[in-house]
Amino acid sequence: MAEKYGTVPKKFTKEWWNWYWMYYKGITIGVIFVLFLVGSTVYNSITAEKFDATVTYAGKLYYTDVFREKMEEVLSSLCEDLDGNGEKNVYFSHIDINYDSKDVEYIQANSLKLNMAIGEDATYIFFLDETVADFYKGENSDDIAYAPLEDWVDGDISGFETYDAHGKAYGIDISNLKFFKDAGLDTSGLYMFVRYYPRKDQIKDHLKGYEASIKMANKILNY
């Protein structure tokens, strides 16, 4: 050690600390940085708010924080406590997409966000305006992204306006639902879709979340 690191002073003396810092500064900083990252990750995972479900909006409108918070509050009253923490929490994800915008990068970025949301394990319910729904129909991918109503609606919807494509109804108009009107939430021009999810191919925990979201969607319709 004396040849590679010089003469080692007596431990924990001032000379020893100077010697240690000279030869081990890089390693020490690296270890501290790794410990900081691990600690931050653990802390965030412990303190972060847990959500039992995510409902994603996509459309032209940009809703206020007050609207989003109220939406989360009323939706949480209908969801299940999937993580067993004694609380029921729904996250209302907001993606504003205006296909009339001349900002191509903005459209691409938010379209990507929506496509990523469709692939998330906790996101099964979508509130879309007609422009976004039309985009998926135009791409012939609506029947890949969203399930037909016959797959998940458990009540009579003969009096509802639906969003149809390729001979089937995929979305259901939520503009005049009592559930939202009683809460003072304006959902004009929105359709509710449920993400296509082949049950037989999914693991148990994800299937539980999907089926809980279907129950919540039907509670919204039958309120």
C-alpha positions as a printed Julia matrix, in Angstrom:
223×3 Matrix{Float64}:
   0.0     0.0     0.0
   2.89    2.35    0.75
   4.11    2.14   -2.85
   0.74    2.79   -4.46
  -0.86    5.14   -1.97
   2.12    6.56   -0.12
   2.73    6.21    3.57
  -0.55    5.76    5.43
  -0.82    8.07    8.48
  -2.41    7.05   11.73
  -6.15    6.52   11.24
  -8.56    9.37   11.83
  -5.91   11.98   12.39
  -5.87   15.2    10.37
  -3.05   13.77    8.24
  -5.01   10.58    7.66
  -8.09   12.5     6.44
  -5.95   14.51    4.05
  -4.37   11.32    2.78
  -7.75    9.58    2.42
  -9.27   12.48    0.5
  -6.31   12.57   -1.88
  -6.56    8.91   -2.87
 -10.24    8.06   -2.33
 -12.08   11.28   -3.18
 -13.56    9.96   -6.43
 -14.73    6.69   -4.91
 -16.22    8.48   -1.88
 -18.14   10.98   -4.0
 -19.43    8.13   -6.19
 -20.63    6.11   -3.19
 -22.33    9.15   -1.64
 -24.06    9.88   -4.96
 -25.34    6.3    -5.27
 -26.58    6.32   -1.67
 -28.34    9.62   -2.35
 -30.11    8.19   -5.39
 -31.15    5.06   -3.52
 -32.36    7.1    -0.57
 -34.32    9.48   -2.81
 -35.95    6.58   -4.63
 -36.97    4.88   -1.4
 -38.25    8.16    0.08
 -40.28    9.0    -3.01
 -41.78    5.53   -3.17
 -42.83    5.78    0.47
 -44.17    9.32    0.44
 -45.63    9.46   -3.09
 -49.41    9.52   -3.28
 -50.78    6.15   -4.29
 -53.52    5.9    -6.9
 -55.96    3.04   -7.32
 -56.88    4.02  -10.87
 -56.09    6.56  -13.56
 -58.66    8.22  -15.83
 -57.15   10.01  -18.82
 -58.72   12.93  -20.64
 -57.58   13.88  -24.15
 -59.06   16.69  -26.2
 -59.02   20.35  -27.19
 -59.97   21.77  -23.8
 -57.45   22.66  -21.14
 -59.11   22.1   -17.78
 -58.17   24.09  -14.69
 -56.54   22.62  -11.59
 -59.83   23.18   -9.74
 -61.7    21.11  -12.34
 -59.12   18.32  -12.24
 -59.1    18.17   -8.44
 -62.89   18.02   -8.35
 -62.9    15.31  -10.99
 -60.44   13.26   -8.94
 -62.58   13.73   -5.85
 -65.84   12.53   -7.41
 -64.22    9.65   -9.32
 -62.44    8.47   -6.18
 -65.83    8.0    -4.53
 -66.6     5.26   -7.06
 -63.3     3.39   -7.24
 -62.03    0.47   -5.17
 -59.19    0.51   -2.65
 -56.99   -1.76   -4.73
 -53.75   -1.23   -2.8
 -55.44   -1.79    0.57
 -54.11    1.39    2.16
 -57.52    2.46    3.45
 -57.9     5.21    0.88
 -59.5     5.4    -2.57
 -57.65    7.68   -4.99
 -58.1     8.3    -8.71
 -55.62   10.29  -10.76
 -57.18   12.4   -13.52
 -54.56   12.67  -16.25
 -55.0    15.62  -18.58
 -53.67   15.64  -22.14
 -54.68   18.6   -24.29
 -54.52   17.83  -28.0
 -55.68   20.3   -30.62
 -55.21   18.88  -34.1
 -55.95   22.31  -35.56
 -52.76   23.68  -34.02
 -49.92   24.63  -36.36
 -47.42   23.45  -33.76
 -46.56   20.0   -35.13
 -44.19   19.19  -32.29
 -46.92   19.94  -29.74
 -49.33   17.58  -31.5
 -46.72   14.84  -31.8
 -45.64   15.14  -28.17
 -49.15   14.99  -26.74
 -50.22   12.25  -29.15
 -47.27   10.24  -27.88
 -48.37   10.89  -24.29
 -51.82    9.53  -25.11
 -50.42    6.45  -26.82
 -48.2     5.81  -23.79
 -51.23    6.17  -21.49
 -53.03    3.49  -23.47
 -50.19    1.14  -22.59
 -50.04    1.91  -18.86
 -51.11   -0.84  -16.48
 -53.31    1.39  -14.28
 -55.04    3.36  -17.05
 -58.18    1.85  -18.49
 -60.8     4.63  -18.69
 -60.49    7.48  -21.21
 -62.56   10.62  -21.68
 -62.03   11.72  -25.28
 -63.54   14.49  -27.33
 -64.7    13.73  -30.85
 -61.58   15.1   -32.54
 -59.35   12.62  -30.71
 -61.77    9.76  -31.26
 -61.91   10.64  -34.96
 -58.13   10.51  -35.15
 -58.09    6.9   -33.95
 -60.92    6.0   -36.33
 -59.03    7.6   -39.19
 -55.97    5.57  -38.31
 -58.12    2.42  -38.12
 -56.67    1.79  -34.67
 -59.71    2.58  -32.53
 -60.71   -1.09  -32.36
 -57.17   -1.94  -31.25
 -56.96    0.74  -28.58
 -60.51    0.64  -27.2
 -63.0    -2.1   -26.37
 -66.49   -2.15  -27.91
 -69.22   -1.19  -25.44
 -70.71   -4.66  -25.63
 -67.58   -5.99  -23.9
 -67.94   -3.95  -20.72
 -71.25   -2.07  -20.36
 -73.58   -4.03  -18.07
 -76.77   -1.96  -18.38
 -79.23   -0.65  -20.93
 -77.63    2.14  -22.95
 -80.29    2.41  -25.63
 -80.94    6.01  -24.6
 -77.3     7.06  -24.86
 -75.51    8.56  -27.83
 -72.56    6.41  -28.78
 -69.39    6.82  -30.79
 -69.42    4.22  -33.55
 -66.74    2.91  -35.86
 -66.48   -0.1   -38.16
 -70.0    -1.24  -37.31
 -69.6    -1.2   -33.53
 -70.04    1.3   -30.69
 -66.82    2.03  -28.82
 -67.51    5.23  -26.87
 -70.48    6.51  -24.92
 -71.52   10.15  -24.6
 -71.09   11.47  -21.03
 -72.17   15.06  -21.75
 -75.4    14.88  -19.77
 -74.72   12.29  -17.1
 -76.33   12.95  -13.73
 -73.12   11.89  -11.97
 -71.13   14.81  -13.38
 -73.97   17.33  -13.36
 -74.58   16.76   -9.64
 -70.87   17.38   -9.05
 -70.96   20.6   -11.08
 -68.56   19.24  -13.7
 -69.05   20.14  -17.36
 -68.3    17.1   -19.53
 -69.89   18.47  -22.7
 -68.63   16.85  -25.88
 -66.84   13.99  -24.13
 -67.14   10.28  -24.75
 -66.04    7.59  -22.32
 -63.94    4.78  -23.71
 -62.47    1.73  -21.99
 -59.14    0.47  -23.19
 -59.1    -2.86  -25.01
 -57.69   -5.46  -22.66
 -57.62   -9.18  -23.5
 -58.3   -10.74  -20.09
 -56.85  -14.15  -20.84
 -53.42  -12.72  -21.6
 -53.01  -10.59  -18.45
 -51.47  -11.26  -15.07
 -53.73  -11.32  -12.03
 -52.88   -7.91  -10.51
 -53.43   -6.07  -13.79
 -56.67   -7.91  -14.43
 -57.92   -6.87  -11.0
 -57.3    -3.2   -11.86
 -59.0    -3.56  -15.22
 -62.11   -5.15  -13.79
 -62.28   -2.53  -11.03
 -62.15    0.2   -13.7
 -65.01   -1.44  -15.59
 -67.08   -1.4   -12.39
 -66.28    2.28  -11.92
 -67.22    3.09  -15.53
 -70.59    1.39  -15.1
 -71.2     3.21  -11.81
 -70.65    6.49  -13.67
 -73.24    5.51  -16.28
 -75.8     4.1   -13.83
 -75.49    6.75  -11.1
